[in-house]
Amino acid sequence: MSGPRGVHAGAGPPGRSATVGPVSFKAACSDCRARFELDAGSLRLVIGGSRRTTFYSFTCPECGASVRKPAGERIVELLTGGGVSTLRSI
C-alpha cells in the first residue's frame, strides 16, 4: 500500500487550510496479486494495542477475497488522514 493519490492542495493564502479532493489508495490483493486503487470507504483500519493488532483490511474488487495487512505508523497516518473509517480495539 502506498500513499494517497489524487490529493490536491488548493493555492490559498498562508495560514488557511487547503481544500483536498477525493483520496484513493493503491493496494494489492495477497490472493490473486491484482493491483488497484481503492477509495477511503473501501478500507477499514483497526488500531490495536500492539503492532500485531493494528491492521487495515479491504475486499479485493477482482477476486472478492478478504485481505488483511499490517499497518505501521506511516500507513495509519495516511489512512486516517485520507478519511478511512477507524476502529480502536483494546
N, C-alpha and C positions, 0 to 999 in steps of 0.2 A: 504494500500500500504506500502510496506517496502522497504528497501534499495536495491541497485543494486546487482545482483548476477552475478557471472562469471567474476568479476573484478579481474585481477591478475596483481600485480606489478612485474616487472622484477627485478632481483637482480643485479642492476648496481652499479657503483661507486657512492659514496655520491655526492650530488650536481647535478646529472643528472636526467632528468625526466624519469620515468618508463614507459614501454610500457603497455598499457591497452588493454585487449581483448574485445570481444563483451560484452555488458552490457544487462541484462534483468531485468525486474522489476516484482515483484509479485503484482498481482491485483485481485480483486474480483468484480463480477457483482452485482449490487444492485437489479436487477430484478430476475435473475434465481439463484443467490447465487453461481455460478460456480467460482472456483479459478483456476488461470492460470498464466503464465508468458508472458510478452509482451516485444518486443524489443523497442528501442527508437523511431523507425519510426512509431510505432503503437500508440504512445501517443502524445497529444498536450497539451501544457502548456500556460495558459493565465495569465499574471501578470497585475493585475489592480491596482487602486489607494487605494484599501482597502481589508480587509480580505474577504469580500463578493464577490468581483470581481476578486479574484485570485483563479484559479482552474485548474485542469487537466481533460482531457477527453479522452475517447477511445471508440471503438466499441467492444462489447463483442463478442469474437470468438465463443461462444457456442450458444447464442440466437439472436445475431445481435442487441441487444439494444444499444442505445447511452447512455453512462454512463458519468456523470459529478460529480466530487468530489472536495471538497475544498482542497487547497494546502497551508499549513503553511510554515514557513521559511525553516524548515528542508526538506520538500518534494520538495520545489522549488530548494534548493541546490542540492539534489540528482538527480532530473530530469535534471537540466541544466548541471550538471557535467557528466551525462550519455549521453548527446548528444540529448536530446529531443528538438524538434522544439518549440521555444518560441515566443509568440506574446505579445507585451506590449500594453495595452489599456490605454486610458486616462480617 
